[in-house]
Amino acid sequence: MDLRQLRYFAAVVEAGSLTAAAGRLHMSQPPLSVAIAKLEADVGVPLLVRTPRGVEPTSAGRFLLDASTRVLGDIDGITSALRRFGSGVTGSLRIAAVPVLMWHRIPMLLRAYAADTPDVEVRLVDPPPWTAIDMLQQRSVDVAAVMVADPKRFAQRHRHVLDIVDWGPVPLVAALPPEEHLAPDPLPLTAFDGRVVVLPGRTAAVPSLPEAVDAAFRRHHISPSSIRTADTIQTSIPLVEAGIASAILPDPDGASLTRFNLTLRRLDRPPTPLRALVLARAGSASEPAVARLLAGIETMRSVDRM
């Protein structure tokens, strides 16, 4: 017994005759009669009663009709689900993104993505950038979103193994303790001269915020009294909130840092903005779920340019 036989049998019962069923199936009657006869021989019991008016199912035939309806319905459902996988509207998508992008930009992207693909299960992790890239290369995630100081250098280094999508600039702003709410806006970059400044640890693998701030300080001859190192951007924020240090932090879309108890100021002569990049394994951008996410990023960029 195979699915073709079940479909033929169901069509015959529904049509009430072999002739009518053959027409609906776009085939001639003799092959259909042979297929039904073979099905009856295979199961060892009559399934149809031939009458002058056509055919009617036997009790065994009625049982098979009910069972085949369920089986064929399941097969159609499986086929439909697989097609949804193929179009990227169902399945799962794993995203690793640095926390600063998680605080505003990723939610905005996922809001639109979920409206378009509500049956795709999205899973999120927020590792440091070098870990996000490792997870992507090890296939632990499908997409990684990071910030870099030198996107051209990054692309040259990784273009053979990664598909790279530019997600736009990430401006840098002054982050001061909350009691400095009277600080001018914009704040001169020279205000950091003689201050205690906290920066996240740097890595040669992904030059990012520390390198951008260092370059700006050197360019404008600014000498903090000391520079403290935090493991990550997010672990430097409590030190600023506590009044222990000040910082220059990335603020994508001007909305990521407002949730914290900080005094935020634009900078006069700010450091060069970081660049947000969305990464996928080379060739995987053609996978439907990934392709839909990347298309959503392009839509966000188009809206921002308007």
N, C-alpha and C positions, 0 to 999 in steps of 0.2 A: 504494500500500500504506500503510495506517495502523495504528495500534496496535489499534483496534477489530477490524479484520480479523484481525490476528494472534491476538488473544484468542479470536475465534470459531473460527479454524482449530485452535488448540491444544485448545480444548474439544471439538471434533468428533472429533479424533484420540483424545483421552483417553477420551471416552465411547464411541467405536466406532460411533456412528450419529448422523445428523442429528436424529432424534427425541429421543434421550436427551440430546444436547447442548443442544437447544432447551429442554428441561425444566430443565437445570442453569442455563441462562442466563436463565431466566424470560422466554422469548419464544416466539412461535409458530414452527413450522418453516419456512413459506414465506419470511419475510424472511431467515432464516439461510441457506437454500439460495441465495437471490439473492446474499447477501454472499459466500458461498464461490465461486459461479460468477464473480462480478465479480473476486475475487482471482485466480482462475485465468486469467481473461481479461487482467488487468493484467500478470501475470508471463509470460504466453504459454506456459505449460506445465501439463499436468494435475498436480494435487497429490493427488487422491484417486481411488481405484478403488472404484466401487460394486459391492457383492456382495450376494447374498441375505442374508447375515448382517449387513450394514451397510456400513461404509466402512473402507478401509485406505489408508495413505499410500503414494504412489509413491516412487521413489528421490528425486525432487525434493521430494516432500512431507516425507520424512524429514529431508532437509537443512534445509528451512524450519522444521520442528519444532525441530530442535536450535538453529538460529539464533534463532528466535523465543523459545525458552526463555531464552536468554542475554539477549536484548533486553528481554523483559518482566521478567526478574529485575533487570536494571539499572534499569529504570523504577520498579519497586517499591522498590528500594533508595534511589533518589533521592527518591521521595515520602516514604519513611519518614524520611530525613535531614532533609528540609524540615520535616516535622512536629516533629522534635526541636528544630530551630531555633525553631519557633513556640512550643514549650513551654519554651524556655530551658534545655534540658539539653544542648545542643551549640552550638558556635560559638566566639566569642572575647569577652573582656571586658578592657578596658584601664582600669587604675586608676592615678591619680596621688594619692599620699598623702604628707603631710609625714613626715620620717624618724622623729620620735618615735612616731607611730602605726604606722609600719612595724615597729618593734622588738618589739611584742608584740600590739597589738590587731588589726592587719591579719592576722597569721598565725593568730590564734585564729579570726577570721571566715572566713578562707579554708580552714581545716581542715574546718569544717562545710560550707562551700560546695562544696568539692571532693568530699566524701563524697556530696553530693546530686546534683552535676552533674559527674561525672568527665570528661566529654567536652568541657567548656568550657575553652578555653585562656585562662589568665589572664596578663596582662602587666602589670608594675609599673614605675612610675617614682617617684622621690622628690624632686620639686622643692620650692622654697619655696612658701608658700601662694598668693601672688599669681600665680606661674607656673602652679601647678596649676589655678587658676581660668581663666587665659588658655587653657591647653591644653584645658580642658573646653569653653569657648565656641568655640574654633577646631576642635572635633571631633577633636582628637588623642587624647583619652581619652574614656571613657564615663562615668566616675565620678571625683570628686575628694573626698578626705578632708582636712579642715583643722581647725585650732583657732583659736578667736576669743575675744576678751575680752568682746565685747558682742554676743551672738547676736541680740538683738532689733533692734539697729541694722543688723546685717548682713542680717537677713531683710528689713527694710524696704527696704534698698538693692537687693537682688538678687531679691526674690520674683517679679518679673515675667519674669525670664529663667532662673531656676533653681528646680528642685524641691529643697527643703532638708529633710533628715532629722536630727533631733537624736540624736547618738550618746552623750549623757551628759556628765557633768562630768569634767574632767581636773585633779586636785589638783596644787598646786604644793608642792614640797618644797625644803629647803635642800640644796645640793650643796657640800660642803667638800672640801678636799684630803685625801688618804688619811691623812696623819699626824694629822689631827684626830679620830681614831676615839674619843677620850674625850669628845667634845662631847655635851652632854645631849640627851635626846630626850623631849619635844619641845624644840626649840631656840627661844629667844625671838627674835622678829623683830628686837629691838634689837641682837642680836649682829652685825648687818650695819652698825651705826653705826661709822664710821671704817674700814671694810674696803674693799679693792679688789673691786669687783663687776663681773662681765662679763655683758653682755646682748647678745642678737642685735640686729641693725639693725632699725629699725621701718619700717613702710610705712603710709601713710595708707589704702591700699587695703584692708588687712586688719589692723586693730588686734588685737594678740595679747599675747604674753608681756611685751614691754617696757612696754606701757601698763598691764598688770595690776600689775607690780612697782612701777612709778613711782607708781601710785595708792596702793599699800599704804605705800610709803615716805613719801609726803606725809601720808597719814592718821595715821601714827604718828610723824611728825617724825624720821625716820631719815635721816642724811646720810652716805652712804659717802664714804671719802676720795677715791675716784675711780671713775668708771664707764668701763670699757673696752667697746668695741663689736666684736662678732664678726659675721661675715656671717650665720651661722645658729646655731641651737641646737647642732647637732652640732659646729660648729667652735669653740664656746665650751668644750666639755667638756675637750679636751686642756689648756686653760689652767688649769682647776681641778685636773685630775690632776697637773699640773706644780707646783702650789702657787703659781701666779702670781696667782690670783684665786679668789673664791668666787662662787656663783651661786644663783639660785632658778630651778628648772627644772620643767617639767611631767613628771609621772610617771603616765601612764595605768595604772590597775589595779595600781599598786605594783610593777610588774615590768619596766618599760622601761629603767630606769637601773641596775639591779643588775649588768648586764654590764660596767659600767665601773669603773675603780679610783677610786671616790669614797666619801666618807663621806656617807651620806644620812640626813637627819633630818626628821621631821615639824616643822612650824612652829607655835609658839604665836602666835595671832593671824595666821593665814596670809592671804595675798592671796586675793581671790575666785578660785575655780577658773576655768580656761578652759572652753570648751565645745567638744567635738568635733562637727563637722558633716559629714555626707556629702551631696555635691551631685551633682545630675544636671541635664542641660539640661531646661528646662521641657517636659513632655510625654513625655520619654524614659523616665520611671519606669514607663511602661506596656510598654516593651520587655521581652520575657521574661527575658533574662539579667540585665538591670539590676533588674527587679522581684524576681527570686529573691535577688539580693544584698541588696537593701533589706529583704526579708522576713527574711533571716538576721540583719540588724542588729537588727530588732525582737525577734527571738527571743532574742538575746544580752541585750538590755535587760530583757526579761521575766525571764530567769534571774537577772540581777543584782538585780532588785527582790525576788526571793523570799527 
